[in-house]
């Protein structure tokens, strides 16, 4: 396998891990789980939250509020891409080491 293909596989695995971490965090941080974020829940006065490692979206509650923090979203995307790139480099380094 070529080094660029190995890097791409590692990058995609890292990206997939970050997407799963965001979904898992949204499920755990929202009062009624992931359906609350998707608007498919039946909870009254629930709070929906999204973002990992930084919460960039929060909506709901008894005293309704809606917060969207664009810098936190940009930082979350930056952290996710950095993690994916790091995973790509680690995969490429691991393949070179095992040759």
Buried (B, 14 or more C-beta within 10 A) or exposed (E): EEEEEBBBBBBBBBBEBBEEBBBEBBBEBBBBBBBBBEEEBEBEEBBBBBBBEEBBBBBBEEEEEEEEBEEBBEBBEEBBBEBBBEBBBBBBBEBEEEE
